[in-house]
Each structure stands twice: as structure tokens, then as C-alpha cells.
Amino acid sequence: MSEVVISAGDTAWVLASSALVLLMTPGLALFYGGMVRSKSVLNMMMMSLISIGIVSVLWVIYGFKLAFGYEANSPWYGSFSPYVS
């Protein structure tokens, strides 16, 4: 097995883009909150903010392996081997 080299630039880009999406979600909650009636604003904002937790868990389970998979045959994405037989 060859030695795995993790690029600092690629990792920094994934972290920076993830942080931007994390900051975008409260803005989206405010946008969606403005589109509903006043009695539904809190519910809509909480659904948007809860999605941060759900997507974070899904990233840990599936996304990390796709982004940083070591057995990849492609330079664009990681390995699908644990998910596709």
C-alpha cells in the first residue's frame, strides 16, 4: 500500500467551504422565516437550524470518506467502496 499524502490546501478548502455553508444556514433560516406567516416563523427557523446537525452527522458518516477516501481511482472524489458493492 502506498503512503497517503493529505494536501493541506485541499483540506483547507473543504474546511473553508464547510464553514461558509454553516454560516449560510442561519441566513437561510431568516429568509424562510420571512416567507411564512408570523405564527410559523419559529418552526421554520428551527427546521433550518436542526438541518445543520443532521447534515453534520451525515457528513461524518458518508461525506468524509467520499471527500478523503484513500482507495480512490479518481482525482475528483474519494472511494465509494463502503457504500457500493
Secondary structure, DSSP 8 states (H G I E B T S, - for coil): -------HHHHHHHHHHHHHHHHHHHHHHHHHHHTS-GGGHHHHHHHHHHHHHHHHHHIIIIIHHHHH-TT-SSSSS---TTT--
